[in-house]
């Protein structure tokens, strides 16, 4: 894929066969091992493609359905792709369905280069909030957390250990475009703990053993590192021990726990409460 996509920009290529090598290579990105090998991923839908282009992500291939021919916005995206040195493929709906593995695919798919921020390059400043997720398993949870991080204006997400792939189609869809605005980093547990030692602010984690109500802490005195455990096991001992505070989210009902994405959202909105704009009063 890399060799083909590094060639000079050219005209739009029409593809109708499922056996076309380019189609096979793009389809393969549905599998993590191929995404990892190519350092690439798919974003489905014109909005996501435009979000990525506007945020400066490197596009390798733009694929659009024949029905999109003549659509000014799609043609502009195609022109931007060609100008960036990428390929543009006009395909049949059958090919687009095969690429996205959906019966009713959106009209546009972009193939982009993956992007991670090295952990060593993260130097938190006052007001920054970083979310560290330990072995998050569910693509929907990860995508929702990335979207929430974007919504509250937090700084980014650190994936600790063996997490679900943030560049899977399911996760990318769940971020609703926020993937392209939220810096991502990744590290194994040892590397993360080594980095955490130099973190200049408050490290807080939610934990069943937490004795402090999450609403009682002062989150405004410096950067905050929020540690969240995975869906099944919660925060492991080594990560819990590195927290300055272990907190709990009170519950009044019979549920024994909150969904990971919901719990992360509750925490983020409290941590960022002072930084969020007040809701305007409704007009009379």
Legacy VTK file of the C-alpha trace (Angstrom):
# vtk DataFile Version 3.0
C-alpha trace
ASCII
DATASET POLYDATA
POINTS 284 float
0.000 0.000 0.000
2.720 2.450 0.942
4.574 2.111 -2.332
1.428 2.689 -4.409
0.257 5.592 -2.309
3.568 7.408 -2.394
3.432 7.781 -6.148
2.796 11.170 -7.704
-0.758 12.507 -7.604
-2.827 11.687 -10.656
-6.341 11.662 -11.963
-9.262 9.980 -10.238
-9.179 6.216 -10.739
-12.446 4.352 -11.311
-12.689 0.952 -9.610
-15.561 -1.507 -9.946
-13.970 -4.878 -9.171
-13.768 -6.364 -5.684
-10.597 -8.141 -6.779
-8.754 -4.893 -7.488
-5.537 -4.878 -5.383
-6.257 -1.385 -4.058
-9.682 -2.492 -2.852
-8.185 -5.560 -1.179
-5.598 -3.433 0.600
-8.190 -0.990 1.905
-10.516 -3.814 2.976
-7.626 -5.342 4.919
-7.589 -2.272 7.163
-10.635 -3.741 8.882
-8.094 -6.002 10.639
-5.835 -4.593 13.337
-2.712 -6.400 12.150
-2.956 -4.659 8.778
-3.717 -1.286 10.367
-0.644 -1.705 12.537
1.504 -2.802 9.627
0.444 0.092 7.411
0.043 2.655 10.238
-3.250 3.512 8.577
-6.997 3.414 9.256
-10.362 4.151 7.686
-12.731 7.005 8.486
-16.223 6.571 7.062
-18.434 9.479 6.054
-17.841 12.864 4.457
-18.018 14.727 7.776
-15.275 12.600 9.366
-13.093 12.907 6.276
-13.459 16.697 6.247
-12.816 16.858 10.017
-9.585 14.933 9.522
-8.458 17.042 6.572
-9.231 20.275 8.423
-7.245 19.021 11.443
-4.209 18.336 9.258
-4.230 14.538 9.276
-2.391 12.877 6.393
-4.778 11.310 3.894
-3.560 8.405 1.807
-6.674 7.468 -0.160
-10.125 8.964 -0.679
-12.817 6.549 -1.821
-16.221 7.777 -2.935
-19.292 6.228 -4.538
-20.132 6.979 -8.152
-23.317 8.590 -6.917
-21.153 11.293 -5.386
-19.882 12.445 -8.756
-20.788 16.096 -9.200
-21.145 16.723 -5.457
-19.145 19.915 -4.911
-18.077 19.045 -1.370
-16.901 15.568 -2.340
-15.050 16.913 -5.356
-13.342 19.504 -3.150
-12.260 16.734 -0.762
-10.959 14.782 -3.756
-8.974 17.799 -4.936
-7.475 18.245 -1.463
-6.503 14.565 -1.459
-4.772 14.795 -4.822
-2.990 17.985 -3.744
-1.716 16.148 -0.663
-0.304 13.336 -2.792
-3.046 10.801 -2.053
-5.079 8.539 -4.295
-8.714 9.136 -5.223
-10.882 6.161 -6.110
-14.374 6.366 -7.572
-16.062 3.036 -6.820
-19.347 1.195 -7.190
-21.670 0.868 -4.217
-20.835 -2.848 -4.137
-17.147 -2.034 -3.648
-17.908 0.596 -1.001
-20.094 -1.885 0.909
-17.283 -4.430 0.821
-14.757 -1.888 2.107
-16.921 -0.710 5.008
-18.641 -4.055 5.658
-21.989 -2.263 5.718
-25.031 -2.815 3.517
-25.790 0.900 3.337
-22.405 2.578 3.497
-21.870 6.303 3.567
-20.757 7.813 0.298
-17.167 8.618 1.262
-14.337 6.763 3.021
-10.912 8.178 3.783
-7.749 6.226 4.552
-5.537 8.222 6.906
-2.172 7.806 8.542
-2.334 6.929 12.237
-1.113 9.511 14.724
0.109 9.055 18.294
1.847 11.579 20.526
4.937 10.134 22.240
4.374 9.950 25.985
7.680 11.726 26.600
6.369 14.737 24.661
3.423 15.279 27.026
4.308 18.078 29.419
1.096 19.038 31.224
0.442 22.693 32.020
-1.955 24.228 34.525
-5.525 23.516 33.523
-4.656 20.458 31.447
-6.595 17.261 32.090
-5.228 13.993 30.755
-7.232 10.756 30.898
-5.299 7.506 31.320
-7.328 4.422 30.390
-6.145 1.035 31.589
-6.812 -1.787 29.093
-10.138 -0.380 27.889
-11.762 -3.168 25.867
-14.906 -1.794 24.251
-14.603 0.329 21.074
-17.832 2.141 21.912
-16.530 3.073 25.352
-13.225 4.331 23.993
-14.898 6.301 21.223
-17.370 7.872 23.659
-14.569 8.811 26.055
-12.579 10.473 23.261
-15.707 12.398 22.260
-16.286 13.465 25.889
-12.647 14.531 26.298
-13.150 16.725 23.245
-16.451 18.108 24.563
-15.035 19.238 27.911
-11.794 20.589 26.464
-9.518 18.086 28.183
-5.974 17.699 26.868
-5.926 14.123 25.626
-6.049 10.377 26.256
-3.275 7.980 27.251
-3.925 4.302 26.485
-2.224 2.085 29.063
-1.545 -1.566 28.335
-3.453 -3.714 25.862
-6.344 -1.427 24.891
-8.844 -1.729 22.085
-7.610 -0.087 18.901
-8.580 3.609 18.703
-8.290 3.330 14.925
-10.789 0.514 14.422
-13.830 1.437 12.333
-16.088 0.988 15.384
-14.030 3.302 17.590
-13.590 5.923 14.875
-17.348 5.962 14.297
-18.023 6.289 18.024
-15.762 9.350 18.321
-17.984 11.245 15.843
-14.930 13.091 14.525
-13.402 13.924 17.910
-10.586 11.468 17.193
-9.080 14.153 14.974
-9.107 16.790 17.734
-7.926 14.759 20.736
-4.242 13.839 21.107
-3.686 10.134 21.774
-0.706 8.517 23.417
-0.022 4.916 24.378
2.327 3.111 26.727
2.740 -0.115 28.617
2.149 0.011 32.364
5.825 0.367 33.321
6.427 3.243 30.893
3.277 4.989 32.051
4.220 4.687 35.729
7.689 6.058 34.993
6.128 9.055 33.210
3.595 9.555 35.981
6.403 10.163 38.508
7.126 13.494 36.842
3.468 14.520 36.528
3.264 17.918 38.236
-0.358 17.901 39.383
-3.097 15.786 40.932
-3.446 12.118 39.939
-6.920 10.851 40.773
-8.572 7.511 40.082
-12.009 6.047 40.583
-11.915 2.920 42.709
-14.261 0.705 44.719
-12.015 1.365 47.720
-12.214 5.113 47.207
-13.373 6.863 50.365
-13.484 10.408 48.982
-16.529 11.808 47.184
-15.331 12.906 43.729
-17.153 16.246 44.148
-15.111 17.305 47.173
-11.664 17.570 45.591
-10.015 20.747 44.359
-9.206 20.130 40.713
-8.295 23.716 39.874
-4.849 24.015 41.434
-2.868 22.461 38.578
-2.965 19.814 35.874
-5.029 16.699 36.553
-4.366 13.098 35.564
-7.541 10.996 35.664
-6.920 7.241 35.824
-9.775 4.915 34.873
-9.714 1.126 35.063
-11.129 -1.234 32.504
-14.682 -2.479 32.204
-14.272 -5.783 34.015
-11.570 -5.316 36.656
-11.433 -1.625 37.431
-8.154 0.088 38.289
-5.367 -2.433 39.038
-3.353 -2.132 42.253
-0.211 -0.663 40.670
-2.155 2.159 39.043
-4.340 2.709 42.104
-1.244 3.050 44.272
0.168 5.781 42.054
-2.915 7.980 42.544
-2.834 10.908 44.959
-6.546 10.345 45.615
-8.914 7.436 45.042
-12.473 8.670 44.704
-15.948 7.213 44.462
-19.011 8.299 42.542
-22.002 7.922 44.898
-24.995 5.890 43.723
-28.509 5.805 45.072
-29.943 2.919 43.068
-29.303 -0.801 42.935
-26.736 -0.824 40.111
-23.383 -2.061 41.370
-21.334 0.090 38.999
-21.395 2.626 36.190
-20.437 2.055 32.567
-16.809 3.098 32.011
-17.613 5.834 29.513
-20.362 7.232 31.752
-18.125 7.224 34.833
-15.341 8.933 32.874
-17.805 11.530 31.634
-19.071 12.231 35.160
-15.514 12.722 36.376
-14.490 14.918 33.457
-17.422 17.264 33.793
-16.667 17.723 37.474
-12.929 18.220 36.931
-13.550 20.719 34.135
-16.604 22.379 35.725
-14.921 25.706 36.429
-13.558 25.900 32.885
-16.836 25.177 31.117
-18.982 28.091 29.965
-22.220 28.733 31.782
-25.384 27.871 29.889
-27.008 31.053 28.601
-30.359 31.829 30.130
-33.299 31.052 27.914
-34.804 34.047 26.181
-38.165 35.152 27.626
LINES 1 285
284 0 1 2 3 4 5 6 7 8 9 10 11 12 13 14 15 16 17 18 19 20 21 22 23 24 25 26 27 28 29 30 31 32 33 34 35 36 37 38 39 40 41 42 43 44 45 46 47 48 49 50 51 52 53 54 55 56 57 58 59 60 61 62 63 64 65 66 67 68 69 70 71 72 73 74 75 76 77 78 79 80 81 82 83 84 85 86 87 88 89 90 91 92 93 94 95 96 97 98 99 100 101 102 103 104 105 106 107 108 109 110 111 112 113 114 115 116 117 118 119 120 121 122 123 124 125 126 127 128 129 130 131 132 133 134 135 136 137 138 139 140 141 142 143 144 145 146 147 148 149 150 151 152 153 154 155 156 157 158 159 160 161 162 163 164 165 166 167 168 169 170 171 172 173 174 175 176 177 178 179 180 181 182 183 184 185 186 187 188 189 190 191 192 193 194 195 196 197 198 199 200 201 202 203 204 205 206 207 208 209 210 211 212 213 214 215 216 217 218 219 220 221 222 223 224 225 226 227 228 229 230 231 232 233 234 235 236 237 238 239 240 241 242 243 244 245 246 247 248 249 250 251 252 253 254 255 256 257 258 259 260 261 262 263 264 265 266 267 268 269 270 271 272 273 274 275 276 277 278 279 280 281 282 283
